[in-house]
Amino acid sequence: MTILNLTRIMLLILALFPTACLADNKMVLERKDIQFFKVEEINRGKSIALKISGLAFHSALAVTSIKKEEQGSSLLILVYLGPAKEGLSGSFSFEVPVPDSVKDVRFGNEKTVIWVRK
């Protein structure tokens, strides 16, 4: 095996490595990687909900799941990405109720503030 062949094999392994890492759907979308990002406040009488939408700026990835978790007085939204395949898309739109105890809503592992209670 020549050095050229070994180099090609190494480049192939490195090219496939990110896809293998995404197999468990652990890549979290960050606010800076979203086009057409929009947060709309929906007033439902005594309660508030947010409609959050956008398009992941990763052409080879698609949204696989969306999770929310309360962290003290914040609500954290995590949008998970995985390899694009039929039936999945990079765009997302969902509504999330905002409990009275929540003072702000944050997005991604970077916890970017996307909404603050007035």
N, C-alpha and C positions, 0 to 999 in steps of 0.2 A: 504494500500500500504506500502510495507516494504522499508527500507532504500536502500536495494540492488536494488529494482525495480526503485526507484527514481534516483539512481546513473546511472543505465543503460539508463534511459530516458535522463538524462543530457548529458551523453556521446554521445548518438545518435544525440541530438540537436547540440552539439559542432562539431561533425563530418560532419553534413550537412550544418553548417553555412558558411564555405568557398565557397561551391558550390552556395549557395543562393546569396552570395556577388558577384559572377561572373556572375550572370544572366544578368546584365546590361553591360557586356563586358568592364568593366573599369580597369581590371588588365593589366598593361603595362609591356611588356617584357623588361628586362634589359640586357645589354651586358654580364654581368657576368653569366647569365643564358642561354647562347647560346653555343651549340656545333657546330663545323665546321663553325664558323663565317668567312665570307669572304667579303671583299669590293674590287671591281674591278673598276678601272677608265676606262671609255670608252671615247676616244677622237673622237668627231664628227665634225672635222674641226674647226669651230669657237666656238663650245660649248662643254661642258663636261657633262657626265652623270655618275652615279655610279650604279653598279649592286651590290646589297646587298643580301646576302643569309645566311642561317643557319638553325639550328634545335633547337627549344625550349627545354630546359632541364626540362620540366614539363610533365610527362607521361600522366597525366589526363587532360591536357589542349591542346587546338589547337588555331591556329591563326585565328581570326575572321575578323580583318581589319587592314589596315596599313594607317597611316596618316602622312603628312608632314606639317610643318609650319615654316615660316621664323620668326626668332627672332633676329632682328638687323642684324648683319653680319653672323649669324649662321642659318643653316637649321636643324631643329629638326625632327627626325624620331621617330614615336611612333607606335609600333606593339602591337595591343591589343589581349589579350587571353581570351578564354571562355572555357566552358566545352567541352571536345572532344566528337564529335558525327560524324555520317556517313557524308562523304563529306568534312570534315575538317581535317587538318593535323597540326602537330607541326612544319613542315618545311615551309620555305618561301624563295622566290627569286623574287626580283622585281628591276626594274630600276627607277631611279629618276634623272631628269635633275637638274643640279646645275646652278642656275642663276649666272651671272657675279658678282652680288653684294655679293654673299656668300663667306666668307673666310674659314669657316669650317663647317663640318657636325657632328651633335651630335646625340646620340642614347639614348632613354628611358628617364624616369623622372630624372634619375641621370645625364643626359646630358653628357654622356661619349663621348669624341672626338674620331671619327672613321676615319676622313679624314680632311686634311688641304691643302688648295690651295698652290701650289708651286710658 
